[in-house]
Amino acid sequence: MSRLPGPSIFAPPSTPSPLLIDLTPTSADQLPQKRKSERILDPLDRISEIIFGLIMALSFTGSLSVASAGRGEVRTMLIGALGCNTAWGIVDGVMFVLGKLLRRNRLWIQRLAVRSATDPVHGRRILMDEISPEFAAHLLPSELERVRAAIAAESHVLPKPGITGRDLLGAVAVFLLCFLSTLPVALPFALISDPARAVRTSNVIAMGMLFLAGHRLGKFAGIAPWKFGFVMLLLGVLLVLVTLALGG
């Protein structure tokens, strides 16, 4: 499923912040530029959806008995794999939008709480709750107080968060990634008449895609890409075996 990503809470003007949300005042004319620079889905979200789709598809293709499978069984398997990933993509897309809305609403409530806090210590504590301990250890009290004071001095009305067009685009992207990742795995069964050869071809494609997904994740996270590619390959095979063993 999609994760619940969010921006950062404390960002100096010239330094991208690694923290959670940006509660510093932002003028209305700055918002379009900020939004244009943001990705609808980050690399982790995109690759995770592809991996989910691959594992779903493999759980169907792996359940096909090549010894007795005929065209009818292959057709049923293909319909099942495509239907399952379609349903999963829809559910994941809806959860993506819901997660965005819930996260945004939580931050809206916290920002209002900072603005209405009569005790500066309480206001700073609200801010600290949103900062990871690794970064909080390097944050000076004067810096935190500067952010709190800036938020407390705001006078404009904060509109209640709602669903945005970018949220809906993200949901469509989640659905397409999950659904389209099924097609390379399912395509050999539509093009190759021999079920045994089709299964082997499909598995090779799926394993290659899992390796490439792991390679990309490793590069994104700063972990040795080739090693993480093989880790994801082995993990994908293990997850498919567990899924099949549990009747998935």
TORBAMAR-271362 format. One record per residue (C-alpha): y negated, x negated, z negated; residue in one letter. Coordinates in Angstrom, 2 decimals. Layout:
py|px|pz|aa
Y|X|Z|A
...
//
This chain:
py|px|pz|aa
0.00|0.00|0.00|M
-3.51|-1.00|0.35|S
-5.19|-2.75|-2.38|R
-8.50|-1.62|-3.99|L
-11.00|-4.27|-2.88|P
-14.57|-4.43|-4.12|G
-17.67|-6.62|-3.86|P
-18.95|-8.85|-6.67|S
-20.92|-8.11|-9.81|I
-23.14|-11.16|-9.97|F
-24.49|-12.92|-6.92|A
-27.30|-15.49|-6.93|P
-29.60|-14.90|-3.92|P
-28.36|-17.83|-1.84|S
-24.74|-18.17|-3.00|T
-21.85|-15.87|-2.06|P
-20.35|-14.69|-5.33|S
-16.61|-14.75|-6.04|P
-17.00|-12.06|-8.68|L
-16.17|-8.41|-8.43|L
-19.21|-6.30|-7.55|I
-22.85|-6.76|-6.72|D
-25.01|-4.85|-9.20|L
-28.20|-6.69|-8.36|T
-30.95|-4.50|-6.85|P
-30.73|-4.06|-3.10|T
-33.42|-2.50|-0.98|S
-32.53|0.17|1.54|A
-33.40|-2.01|4.53|D
-30.94|-4.68|3.35|Q
-27.92|-2.38|3.28|L
-27.22|-2.19|7.04|P
-27.23|-5.98|7.36|Q
-24.87|-6.36|4.40|K
-22.49|-3.75|5.72|R
-22.40|-5.27|9.19|K
-21.24|-8.58|7.74|S
-18.40|-6.98|5.77|E
-14.94|-6.64|7.23|R
-13.40|-3.19|7.16|I
-10.06|-4.76|6.16|L
-9.72|-8.27|4.80|D
-6.90|-10.54|6.04|P
-4.70|-9.74|3.04|L
-4.94|-5.99|3.72|D
-4.25|-6.40|7.43|R
-1.26|-8.68|7.07|I
0.18|-6.68|4.17|S
0.20|-3.51|6.30|E
2.02|-5.36|9.08|I
4.62|-6.64|6.61|I
5.12|-3.15|5.15|F
5.64|-1.75|8.63|G
8.10|-4.50|9.55|L
10.19|-3.98|6.43|I
10.26|-0.23|7.00|M
11.38|-0.72|10.59|A
14.02|-3.29|9.62|L
15.48|-0.93|7.03|S
16.23|1.47|9.92|F
17.42|-1.02|12.51|T
19.57|-2.78|9.90|G
21.36|0.47|9.07|S
22.57|0.89|12.68|L
26.27|0.20|13.14|S
26.50|-1.74|16.41|V
30.27|-1.27|16.53|A
30.09|2.50|16.90|S
26.51|3.18|17.90|A
25.92|5.16|21.05|G
22.71|6.17|22.78|R
22.44|9.21|20.51|G
22.60|7.12|17.35|E
20.10|4.62|18.76|V
17.73|7.44|19.69|R
18.03|8.93|16.20|T
17.32|5.55|14.64|M
14.24|5.03|16.80|L
12.86|8.46|15.95|I
13.51|7.83|12.27|G
11.81|4.41|12.29|A
8.75|5.61|14.18|L
8.51|8.79|12.11|G
8.83|6.92|8.82|C
6.15|4.39|9.71|N
3.89|7.17|10.99|T
4.20|9.00|7.67|A
3.76|5.78|5.70|W
0.68|4.87|7.73|G
-0.90|8.27|7.05|I
-0.18|8.06|3.32|V
-1.45|4.49|3.11|D
-4.60|5.40|5.05|G
-5.35|8.29|2.69|V
-4.77|6.04|-0.34|M
-7.08|3.43|1.20|F
-9.92|5.96|1.39|V
-9.17|7.30|-2.10|L
-9.06|3.79|-3.54|G
-12.42|2.93|-1.98|K
-13.97|6.12|-3.36|L
-12.58|5.62|-6.87|L
-13.66|1.99|-7.00|R
-17.15|2.85|-5.77|R
-17.48|5.68|-8.29|N
-16.39|3.40|-11.15|R
-19.03|0.85|-10.22|L
-21.66|3.62|-9.94|W
-20.85|4.79|-13.48|I
-20.98|1.24|-14.81|Q
-24.31|0.58|-13.15|R
-25.72|3.75|-14.70|L
-24.34|2.63|-18.07|A
-26.10|-0.74|-17.78|V
-29.35|1.00|-16.87|R
-29.14|3.42|-19.80|S
-27.95|0.93|-22.44|A
-30.58|0.65|-25.20|T
-28.91|-2.40|-26.68|D
-29.08|-5.49|-24.40|P
-25.87|-6.80|-25.97|V
-24.04|-3.63|-24.93|H
-25.46|-3.89|-21.42|G
-24.29|-7.48|-21.09|R
-20.86|-6.50|-22.36|R
-20.56|-3.91|-19.58|I
-21.37|-6.60|-17.04|L
-18.90|-9.04|-18.57|M
-16.12|-6.46|-18.25|D
-16.43|-6.78|-14.46|E
-16.42|-10.57|-14.33|I
-13.17|-12.48|-14.21|S
-12.66|-14.82|-17.21|P
-12.48|-17.84|-14.90|E
-16.06|-17.26|-13.73|F
-17.40|-15.78|-16.97|A
-16.75|-19.13|-18.69|A
-19.32|-20.76|-16.39|H
-21.94|-18.02|-16.63|L
-24.89|-18.84|-18.86|L
-26.10|-16.09|-21.24|P
-29.57|-16.36|-19.69|S
-28.13|-15.68|-16.23|E
-26.23|-12.64|-17.44|L
-29.32|-11.34|-19.22|E
-31.37|-11.80|-16.04|R
-28.96|-9.57|-14.13|V
-28.85|-7.01|-16.94|R
-32.63|-6.89|-17.20|A
-33.02|-6.49|-13.44|A
-30.58|-3.56|-13.39|I
-32.16|-1.98|-16.49|A
-35.58|-2.15|-14.81|A
-34.44|-0.13|-11.81|E
-36.16|3.23|-11.46|S
-34.77|4.62|-8.20|H
-32.11|7.31|-8.24|V
-28.59|6.03|-7.60|L
-26.86|8.48|-5.23|P
-23.38|9.53|-6.21|K
-20.82|7.67|-4.08|P
-18.98|9.47|-1.32|G
-16.62|8.72|1.56|I
-18.24|6.65|4.29|T
-17.54|6.20|7.97|G
-16.31|2.67|7.25|R
-13.76|4.10|4.83|D
-12.42|6.35|7.58|L
-12.35|3.47|10.05|L
-10.41|1.48|7.47|G
-7.91|4.32|7.10|A
-7.41|4.42|10.88|V
-6.94|0.65|10.94|A
-4.36|0.87|8.11|V
-2.45|3.56|10.00|F
-2.47|1.67|13.29|L
-1.35|-1.60|11.72|L
1.55|0.09|9.95|C
2.59|2.13|13.00|F
2.12|-0.52|15.70|L
4.07|-3.12|13.73|S
7.14|-0.92|14.33|T
6.93|-1.06|18.11|L
7.98|-4.70|18.76|P
11.01|-4.19|16.49|V
11.96|-0.87|18.08|A
11.25|-1.80|21.71|L
14.53|-3.72|22.35|P
16.52|-0.56|21.59|F
14.59|1.29|24.30|A
14.98|-1.50|26.87|L
18.46|-2.95|26.18|I
21.48|-0.72|26.67|S
23.89|-2.87|24.64|D
23.30|-1.96|20.93|P
24.61|-5.32|19.66|A
22.25|-7.30|21.90|R
19.41|-4.95|21.08|A
19.92|-5.48|17.34|V
19.97|-9.26|17.73|R
16.82|-9.22|19.86|T
15.06|-6.86|17.45|S
15.97|-9.03|14.46|N
14.69|-12.17|16.14|V
11.38|-10.45|16.90|I
11.10|-9.09|13.34|A
11.91|-12.45|11.77|M
9.37|-14.15|13.99|G
6.70|-11.61|13.02|M
7.49|-12.03|9.32|L
7.17|-15.80|9.66|F
3.83|-15.49|11.49|L
2.56|-13.04|8.87|A
3.52|-15.45|6.09|G
1.95|-18.35|7.97|H
-1.32|-16.40|8.23|R
-1.22|-15.41|4.56|L
-0.61|-19.01|3.54|G
-3.57|-20.15|5.63|K
-5.74|-17.41|4.10|F
-4.75|-18.33|0.52|A
-4.90|-22.09|0.99|G
-1.11|-22.52|0.63|I
0.91|-24.63|3.08|A
1.16|-22.15|6.00|P
4.53|-23.31|7.36|W
6.17|-23.24|3.94|K
4.73|-19.83|3.12|F
5.86|-18.57|6.51|G
9.46|-19.41|5.62|F
8.99|-17.94|2.13|V
7.80|-14.65|3.65|M
10.70|-14.73|6.11|L
13.25|-15.09|3.30|L
11.45|-12.55|1.14|L
11.39|-10.04|3.99|G
15.12|-10.43|4.56|V
15.76|-10.00|0.82|L
13.61|-6.87|0.64|L
15.40|-5.34|3.62|V
18.79|-6.05|2.02|L
17.63|-4.46|-1.24|V
16.30|-1.44|0.67|T
19.59|-1.01|2.50|L
21.61|-1.46|-0.68|A
19.61|1.30|-2.36|L
20.20|3.64|0.56|G
16.74|3.25|2.09|G
//
